[in-house]
Amino acid sequence: MLRRGTSITGKAVGPRRGAVKTIKPAKTRKIIRRYHFLTQCQQKLLAKLKLGPEAPGTLQLGDAAFLEGMGVAPGDEEVERLLVQVQKVGEDKRALRRLLGYVHRELQDEEGLANYQLASRQGQDARRGGDSSKVLVEWMKELGAAREDGNPLSALEIGSLSCDNKISTSGVFNPVVRIDLNNSNDDKGITKQDFMQRPLPRSDTDRFNVVSCSLVLNFVPTPSGRGAMCERLSQFLLREPDQPRYVFIVLPLPCLENSRYMTRAHLDGLLGALGYTSVRYRAAKKVCYALYSWSEEDVKTGKERAAYTRRKQLRDGPGMNNFSIQLDK
Ligand SMILES: C[S@@+](CC[C@H](N)C(=O)[O-])C[C@H]1O[C@@H](n2cnc3c(N)ncnc32)[C@H](O)[C@@H]1O
């Protein structure tokens, strides 16, 4: 289907335009779909151009074709048609950089991002009956890790969209440090920060009992980027002995159930190589929740880790996707 004409910039739905704070469900889905479509286009264009994720920022500083693409009017029919078939666009580097510029402009549009986040926040309820941290809180209580006696657990929430999610309101976690790549400007308790750029802790003061990574890994565009994110998670877990240490990961169900390169067992193995042990897992209708405990002594090297540094096809079938996570060699 040709997706055109609708910019994620949208109309007066984002917080920066003032009072309107809701988006109709159909529009919510449209905004989220458009954003994911653009992210995928960007990923494919970068791969074709053999460029890294930082390239748009550099090209923006003076590449003529890229800047020309940035100047194309949103919803341009010809460009939209090319984007839908981006794999088939030839190897003309100039044309590819022009398309990249077009996609980049829309992805960078602050109001569009605010709308995307607003849509995602609203989508949380529609998608899975509430925010995913409900499951995290439930599991922490089940495991006896949660202490509501005035000595709660600390948490880092990556990809936080709201200060009102259970992770922040249950009393099980305190403090909760919330970060997100973008910031919808209406939520003062969320710091705009790329987790991959967050300064590494020098002591346990900057580390946490729990790192939550809900629907974030699938947002990272490349397998090696996802691997790097997985690798980085444990840097933010407490080192002090006897402290609970967990990561909570939520993924769209098809990432594990319908991928050629990823299964639940493979994810457990990959995280196992990084020192994690699976303690809870639940597949819901559209997403899956997973909780892992971590221990520094369980970090593997050599062959056990090397098995996850290559993309290996695990199964195949019609309609399967290519989601994968790859560790650095
Ligand atoms: C689909 S939303 C999910 C939000 C929410 N956690 C949930 O479960 O619904 C993904 C969020 O992850 C954020 N994100 C992706 N990569 C990130 C990174 N490297 N650092 C911080 N936030 C990131 C994006 O900005 C986006 O808001």
PDBQT file of the ligand as one rigid body, heavy atoms in Angstrom, charges set to zero:
ROOT
HETATM    1  C1  LIG A 401       7.887   2.294  21.142  1.00  0.00    +0.000 C 
HETATM    2  S1  LIG A 401       8.438   3.442  22.315  1.00  0.00    +0.000 S 
HETATM    3  C2  LIG A 401       8.141   2.472  23.754  1.00  0.00    +0.000 C 
HETATM    4  C3  LIG A 401       7.897   3.263  24.943  1.00  0.00    +0.000 C 
HETATM    5  C4  LIG A 401       7.500   2.576  26.237  1.00  0.00    +0.000 C 
HETATM    6  N1  LIG A 401       8.680   2.147  26.952  1.00  0.00    +0.000 N 
HETATM    7  C5  LIG A 401       6.526   1.443  26.054  1.00  0.00    +0.000 C 
HETATM    8  O1  LIG A 401       6.817   0.342  26.509  1.00  0.00    +0.000 OA
HETATM    9  O2  LIG A 401       5.471   1.650  25.455  1.00  0.00    +0.000 OA
HETATM   10  C6  LIG A 401      10.192   3.347  22.175  1.00  0.00    +0.000 C 
HETATM   11  C7  LIG A 401      10.888   4.493  22.848  1.00  0.00    +0.000 C 
HETATM   12  O3  LIG A 401      12.252   4.152  23.022  1.00  0.00    +0.000 OA
HETATM   13  C8  LIG A 401      13.000   5.320  22.892  1.00  0.00    +0.000 C 
HETATM   14  N2  LIG A 401      14.404   4.955  22.581  1.00  0.00    +0.000 N 
HETATM   15  C9  LIG A 401      14.874   4.255  21.528  1.00  0.00    +0.000 A 
HETATM   16  N3  LIG A 401      16.214   4.160  21.577  1.00  0.00    +0.000 NA
HETATM   17  C10 LIG A 401      16.605   4.811  22.699  1.00  0.00    +0.000 A 
HETATM   18  C11 LIG A 401      17.870   5.112  23.271  1.00  0.00    +0.000 A 
HETATM   19  N4  LIG A 401      19.004   4.713  22.700  1.00  0.00    +0.000 N 
HETATM   20  N5  LIG A 401      17.913   5.823  24.424  1.00  0.00    +0.000 NA
HETATM   21  C12 LIG A 401      16.770   6.271  24.991  1.00  0.00    +0.000 A 
HETATM   22  N6  LIG A 401      15.530   6.049  24.489  1.00  0.00    +0.000 NA
HETATM   23  C13 LIG A 401      15.459   5.321  23.354  1.00  0.00    +0.000 A 
HETATM   24  C14 LIG A 401      12.326   6.068  21.743  1.00  0.00    +0.000 C 
HETATM   25  O4  LIG A 401      12.611   7.431  21.769  1.00  0.00    +0.000 OA
HETATM   26  C15 LIG A 401      10.856   5.771  22.010  1.00  0.00    +0.000 C 
HETATM   27  O5  LIG A 401      10.223   6.787  22.739  1.00  0.00    +0.000 OA
ENDROOT
TORSDOF 0
